[in-house]
Amino acid sequence: MKRPKPVTSCTKCGAPGYNIALANGKCGRMVGKERCNGTNQSTPGVNDWVMCESCEASGYEGTPQCSQCGGPGWVIHRR
């Protein structure tokens, strides 16, 4: 089953987000014991994310988490 395509991406850690209302807000991801200090940027464009070729957007490749995309099933396409 394919996971939904993210609509935001953190400017620092690259964490995907699925709520467009959180765009331009602070990233909530914990990196180690500290909160990431990046900002959620809006990435709703058709070409902003590409499907992970390894897991085909499922987030899994026979293990609990895909080693290529880290689990979201999508990879941010940096311009």
N, CA, C and O atoms as a GROMACS GRO file, in nm:
protein
  316
    1MET      N    1   0.083  -0.116   0.000
    1MET     CA    2   0.000   0.000   0.000
    1MET      C    3   0.089   0.125   0.000
    1MET      O    4   0.184   0.134   0.078
    2LYS      N    5   0.059   0.220  -0.087
    2LYS     CA    6   0.138   0.343  -0.095
    2LYS      C    7   0.103   0.438   0.018
    2LYS      O    8  -0.013   0.451   0.057
    3ARG      N    9   0.207   0.503   0.071
    3ARG     CA   10   0.187   0.606   0.173
    3ARG      C   11   0.152   0.736   0.101
    3ARG      O   12   0.189   0.754  -0.015
    4PRO      N   13   0.081   0.828   0.168
    4PRO     CA   14   0.048   0.956   0.104
    4PRO      C   15   0.173   1.039   0.078
    4PRO      O   16   0.272   1.028   0.151
    5LYS      N   17   0.168   1.122  -0.023
    5LYS     CA   18   0.279   1.210  -0.055
    5LYS      C   19   0.282   1.325   0.046
    5LYS      O   20   0.179   1.387   0.070
    6PRO      N   21   0.398   1.354   0.105
    6PRO     CA   22   0.408   1.465   0.200
    6PRO      C   23   0.379   1.600   0.133
    6PRO      O   24   0.390   1.613   0.011
    7VAL      N   25   0.343   1.699   0.214
    7VAL     CA   26   0.315   1.834   0.163
    7VAL      C   27   0.407   1.939   0.224
    7VAL      O   28   0.403   2.056   0.184
    8THR      N   29   0.491   1.899   0.321
    8THR     CA   30   0.592   1.989   0.377
    8THR      C   31   0.722   1.913   0.395
    8THR      O   32   0.725   1.790   0.397
    9SER      N   33   0.831   1.989   0.407
    9SER     CA   34   0.963   1.932   0.431
    9SER      C   35   1.041   2.028   0.518
    9SER      O   36   1.039   2.148   0.495
   10CYS      N   37   1.111   1.976   0.619
   10CYS     CA   38   1.193   2.060   0.706
   10CYS      C   39   1.315   2.110   0.630
   10CYS      O   40   1.379   2.034   0.556
   11THR      N   41   1.346   2.236   0.648
   11THR     CA   42   1.460   2.298   0.578
   11THR      C   43   1.594   2.249   0.632
   11THR      O   44   1.696   2.264   0.564
   12LYS      N   45   1.596   2.192   0.751
   12LYS     CA   46   1.722   2.146   0.809
   12LYS      C   47   1.736   1.993   0.806
   12LYS      O   48   1.833   1.941   0.751
   13CYS      N   49   1.639   1.922   0.864
   13CYS     CA   50   1.653   1.776   0.875
   13CYS      C   51   1.584   1.701   0.761
   13CYS      O   52   1.606   1.581   0.745
   14GLY      N   53   1.500   1.770   0.683
   14GLY     CA   54   1.432   1.708   0.569
   14GLY      C   55   1.311   1.624   0.606
   14GLY      O   56   1.257   1.554   0.521
   15ALA      N   57   1.268   1.629   0.732
   15ALA     CA   58   1.153   1.549   0.776
   15ALA      C   59   1.030   1.582   0.694
   15ALA      O   60   0.999   1.699   0.674
   16PRO      N   61   0.958   1.480   0.646
   16PRO     CA   62   0.836   1.504   0.571
   16PRO      C   63   0.721   1.539   0.666
   16PRO      O   64   0.720   1.499   0.782
   17GLY      N   65   0.624   1.615   0.614
   17GLY     CA   66   0.505   1.650   0.691
   17GLY      C   67   0.382   1.632   0.606
   17GLY      O   68   0.388   1.641   0.484
   18TYR      N   69   0.271   1.606   0.671
   18TYR     CA   70   0.147   1.574   0.598
   18TYR      C   71   0.035   1.674   0.625
   18TYR      O   72  -0.077   1.654   0.578
   19ASN      N   73   0.063   1.782   0.700
   19ASN     CA   74  -0.038   1.881   0.732
   19ASN      C   75   0.009   2.017   0.680
   19ASN      O   76   0.102   2.076   0.735
   20ILE      N   77  -0.054   2.066   0.574
   20ILE     CA   78  -0.013   2.192   0.511
   20ILE      C   79  -0.030   2.310   0.605
   20ILE      O   80   0.036   2.413   0.587
   21ALA      N   81  -0.116   2.298   0.706
   21ALA     CA   82  -0.135   2.406   0.802
   21ALA      C   83  -0.009   2.431   0.886
   21ALA      O   84   0.005   2.538   0.945
   22LEU      N   85   0.082   2.334   0.890
   22LEU     CA   86   0.206   2.350   0.965
   22LEU      C   87   0.320   2.411   0.883
   22LEU      O   88   0.431   2.427   0.934
   23ALA      N   89   0.292   2.444   0.757
   23ALA     CA   90   0.393   2.507   0.672
   23ALA      C   91   0.434   2.641   0.732
   23ALA      O   92   0.351   2.713   0.787
   24ASN      N   93   0.561   2.673   0.721
   24ASN     CA   94   0.623   2.795   0.773
   24ASN      C   95   0.634   2.796   0.925
   24ASN      O   96   0.672   2.898   0.984
   25GLY      N   97   0.602   2.684   0.990
   25GLY     CA   98   0.619   2.672   1.134
   25GLY      C   99   0.745   2.594   1.166
   25GLY      O  100   0.810   2.540   1.076
   26LYS      N  101   0.779   2.590   1.293
   26LYS     CA  102   0.899   2.518   1.335
   26LYS      C  103   0.881   2.367   1.321
   26LYS      O  104   0.772   2.314   1.340
   27CYS      N  105   0.990   2.301   1.287
   27CYS     CA  106   0.990   2.155   1.277
   27CYS      C  107   0.975   2.096   1.418
   27CYS      O  108   1.034   2.148   1.513
   28GLY      N  109   0.898   1.991   1.431
   28GLY     CA  110   0.877   1.930   1.561
   28GLY      C  111   0.959   1.804   1.583
   28GLY      O  112   0.944   1.738   1.686
   29ARG      N  113   1.045   1.768   1.489
   29ARG     CA  114   1.122   1.645   1.499
   29ARG      C  115   1.231   1.657   1.604
   29ARG      O  116   1.298   1.759   1.616
   30MET      N  117   1.247   1.549   1.679
   30MET     CA  118   1.355   1.543   1.777
   30MET      C  119   1.476   1.478   1.711
   30MET      O  120   1.466   1.370   1.653
   31VAL      N  121   1.590   1.544   1.721
   31VAL     CA  122   1.716   1.493   1.668
   31VAL      C  123   1.805   1.470   1.790
   31VAL      O  124   1.858   1.564   1.848
   32GLY      N  125   1.820   1.344   1.828
   32GLY     CA  126   1.888   1.312   1.952
   32GLY      C  127   1.797   1.354   2.067
   32GLY      O  128   1.683   1.310   2.076
   33LYS      N  129   1.847   1.439   2.155
   33LYS     CA  130   1.767   1.489   2.267
   33LYS      C  131   1.722   1.633   2.247
   33LYS      O  132   1.665   1.695   2.336
   34GLU      N  133   1.749   1.687   2.128
   34GLU     CA  134   1.714   1.825   2.099
   34GLU      C  135   1.615   1.834   1.984
   34GLU      O  136   1.613   1.750   1.895
   35ARG      N  137   1.534   1.938   1.989
   35ARG     CA  138   1.438   1.962   1.882
   35ARG      C  139   1.509   2.025   1.764
   35ARG      O  140   1.593   2.113   1.781
   36CYS      N  141   1.476   1.982   1.644
   36CYS     CA  142   1.532   2.039   1.522
   36CYS      C  143   1.494   2.186   1.516
   36CYS      O  144   1.382   2.223   1.553
   37ASN      N  145   1.586   2.272   1.471
   37ASN     CA  146   1.554   2.415   1.462
   37ASN      C  147   1.524   2.459   1.320
   37ASN      O  148   1.536   2.577   1.288
   38GLY      N  149   1.486   2.365   1.235
   38GLY     CA  150   1.447   2.396   1.098
   38GLY      C  151   1.304   2.446   1.088
   38GLY      O  152   1.232   2.451   1.188
   39THR      N  153   1.264   2.481   0.968
   39THR     CA  154   1.129   2.531   0.941
   39THR      C  155   1.062   2.440   0.839
   39THR      O  156   1.126   2.395   0.744
   40ASN      N  157   0.933   2.413   0.858
   40ASN     CA  158   0.858   2.332   0.762
   40ASN      C  159   0.826   2.418   0.640
   40ASN      O  160   0.751   2.515   0.649
   41GLN      N  161   0.884   2.380   0.527
   41GLN     CA  162   0.855   2.453   0.403
   41GLN      C  163   0.746   2.379   0.326
   41GLN      O  164   0.737   2.257   0.331
   42SER      N  165   0.665   2.454   0.257
   42SER     CA  166   0.558   2.396   0.177
   42SER      C  167   0.616   2.326   0.055
   42SER      O  168   0.698   2.383  -0.017
   43THR      N  169   0.574   2.202   0.033
   43THR     CA  170   0.622   2.125  -0.083
   43THR      C  171   0.507   2.048  -0.148
   43THR      O  172   0.517   1.927  -0.167
   44PRO      N  173   0.398   2.117  -0.182
   44PRO     CA  174   0.283   2.046  -0.238
   44PRO      C  175   0.290   2.023  -0.389
   44PRO      O  176   0.200   1.960  -0.446
   45GLY      N  177   0.396   2.073  -0.454
   45GLY     CA  178   0.407   2.062  -0.599
   45GLY      C  179   0.419   1.918  -0.648
   45GLY      O  180   0.468   1.831  -0.576
   46VAL      N  181   0.377   1.896  -0.768
   46VAL     CA  182   0.380   1.763  -0.830
   46VAL      C  183   0.521   1.707  -0.833
   46VAL      O  184   0.540   1.586  -0.815
   47ASN      N  185   0.621   1.792  -0.855
   47ASN     CA  186   0.759   1.746  -0.868
   47ASN      C  187   0.843   1.765  -0.742
   47ASN      O  188   0.965   1.745  -0.748
   48ASP      N  189   0.783   1.804  -0.629
   48ASP     CA  190   0.859   1.826  -0.506
   48ASP      C  191   0.906   1.695  -0.444
   48ASP      O  192   1.013   1.690  -0.383
   49TRP      N  193   0.829   1.591  -0.457
   49TRP     CA  194   0.863   1.460  -0.401
   49TRP      C  195   0.863   1.355  -0.511
   49TRP      O  196   0.781   1.360  -0.602
   50VAL      N  197   0.954   1.260  -0.501
   50VAL     CA  198   0.957   1.148  -0.594
   50VAL      C  199   0.939   1.019  -0.514
   50VAL      O  200   0.987   1.007  -0.401
   51MET      N  201   0.870   0.925  -0.573
   51MET     CA  202   0.846   0.798  -0.508
   51MET      C  203   0.977   0.723  -0.487
   51MET      O  204   1.060   0.717  -0.578
   52CYS      N  205   0.996   0.667  -0.370
   52CYS     CA  206   1.116   0.588  -0.341
   52CYS      C  207   1.115   0.465  -0.431
   52CYS      O  208   1.019   0.389  -0.433
   53GLU      N  209   1.222   0.447  -0.505
   53GLU     CA  210   1.230   0.333  -0.597
   53GLU      C  211   1.246   0.201  -0.524
   53GLU      O  212   1.206   0.096  -0.576
   54SER      N  213   1.303   0.205  -0.406
   54SER     CA  214   1.329   0.083  -0.332
   54SER      C  215   1.201   0.020  -0.275
   54SER      O  216   1.180  -0.100  -0.287
   55CYS      N  217   1.116   0.103  -0.213
   55CYS     CA  218   0.995   0.049  -0.149
   55CYS      C  219   0.867   0.084  -0.223
   55CYS      O  220   0.759   0.042  -0.182
   56GLU      N  221   0.877   0.161  -0.332
   56GLU     CA  222   0.762   0.201  -0.412
   56GLU      C  223   0.654   0.270  -0.329
   56GLU      O  224   0.536   0.240  -0.343
   57ALA      N  225   0.696   0.363  -0.243
   57ALA     CA  226   0.609   0.447  -0.160
   57ALA      C  227   0.538   0.374  -0.048
   57ALA      O  228   0.443   0.428   0.010
   58SER      N  229   0.581   0.252  -0.016
   58SER     CA  230   0.517   0.180   0.094
   58SER      C  231   0.585   0.212   0.227
   58SER      O  232   0.522   0.200   0.333
   59GLY      N  233   0.711   0.251   0.224
   59GLY     CA  234   0.787   0.277   0.346
   59GLY      C  235   0.856   0.154   0.399
   59GLY      O  236   0.934   0.163   0.495
   60TYR      N  237   0.830   0.039   0.339
   60TYR     CA  238   0.888  -0.087   0.385
   60TYR      C  239   0.953  -0.160   0.270
   60TYR      O  240   0.905  -0.156   0.157
   61GLU      N  241   1.061  -0.227   0.298
   61GLU     CA  242   1.125  -0.311   0.196
   61GLU      C  243   1.163  -0.446   0.256
   61GLU      O  244   1.276  -0.492   0.244
   62GLY      N  245   1.066  -0.508   0.322
   62GLY     CA  246   1.090  -0.637   0.385
   62GLY      C  247   1.140  -0.624   0.528
   62GLY      O  248   1.147  -0.723   0.600
   63THR      N  249   1.174  -0.504   0.569
   63THR     CA  250   1.216  -0.476   0.706
   63THR      C  251   1.120  -0.372   0.762
   63THR      O  252   1.038  -0.318   0.687
   64PRO      N  253   1.127  -0.342   0.890
   64PRO     CA  254   1.034  -0.243   0.945
   64PRO      C  255   1.037  -0.107   0.878
   64PRO      O  256   0.935  -0.038   0.874
   65GLN      N  257   1.152  -0.066   0.823
   65GLN     CA  258   1.162   0.064   0.761
   65GLN      C  259   1.253   0.058   0.640
   65GLN      O  260   1.356  -0.008   0.643
   66CYS      N  261   1.215   0.127   0.534
   66CYS     CA  262   1.296   0.130   0.412
   66CYS      C  263   1.430   0.198   0.438
   66CYS      O  264   1.434   0.305   0.499
   67SER      N  265   1.538   0.138   0.394
   67SER     CA  266   1.670   0.194   0.416
   67SER      C  267   1.701   0.310   0.320
   67SER      O  268   1.792   0.389   0.347
   68GLN      N  269   1.628   0.321   0.210
   68GLN     CA  270   1.654   0.428   0.113
   68GLN      C  271   1.586   0.560   0.152
   68GLN      O  272   1.648   0.666   0.147
   69CYS      N  273   1.458   0.554   0.192
   69CYS     CA  274   1.383   0.676   0.222
   69CYS      C  275   1.364   0.699   0.372
   69CYS      O  276   1.323   0.808   0.412
   70GLY      N  277   1.393   0.599   0.453
   70GLY     CA  278   1.376   0.613   0.597
   70GLY      C  279   1.236   0.589   0.648
   70GLY      O  280   1.210   0.605   0.767
   71GLY      N  281   1.145   0.553   0.560
   71GLY     CA  282   1.010   0.518   0.603
   71GLY      C  283   0.894   0.592   0.540
   71GLY      O  284   0.785   0.534   0.532
   72PRO      N  285   0.909   0.717   0.495
   72PRO     CA  286   0.791   0.784   0.440
   72PRO      C  287   0.749   0.735   0.302
   72PRO      O  288   0.636   0.760   0.260
   73GLY      N  289   0.838   0.666   0.231
   73GLY     CA  290   0.804   0.616   0.098
   73GLY      C  291   0.829   0.717  -0.013
   73GLY      O  292   0.814   0.685  -0.131
   74TRP      N  293   0.866   0.838   0.024
   74TRP     CA  294   0.890   0.946  -0.072
   74TRP      C  295   1.022   1.013  -0.040
   74TRP      O  296   1.065   1.016   0.075
   75VAL      N  297   1.088   1.066  -0.142
   75VAL     CA  298   1.216   1.134  -0.127
   75VAL      C  299   1.201   1.276  -0.180
   75VAL      O  300   1.150   1.296  -0.290
   76ILE      N  301   1.245   1.375  -0.100
   76ILE     CA  302   1.235   1.514  -0.144
   76ILE      C  303   1.324   1.535  -0.266
   76ILE      O  304   1.438   1.490  -0.268
   77HIS      N  305   1.273   1.604  -0.364
   77HIS     CA  306   1.347   1.633  -0.487
   77HIS      C  307   1.400   1.775  -0.474
   77HIS      O  308   1.329   1.871  -0.505
   78ARG      N  309   1.523   1.788  -0.429
   78ARG     CA  310   1.584   1.921  -0.410
   78ARG      C  311   1.618   1.983  -0.544
   78ARG      O  312   1.676   1.917  -0.630
   79ARG      N  313   1.584   2.109  -0.560
   79ARG     CA  314   1.614   2.180  -0.684
   79ARG      C  315   1.747   2.250  -0.671
   79ARG      O  316   1.791   2.316  -0.765
   0.00000   0.00000   0.00000
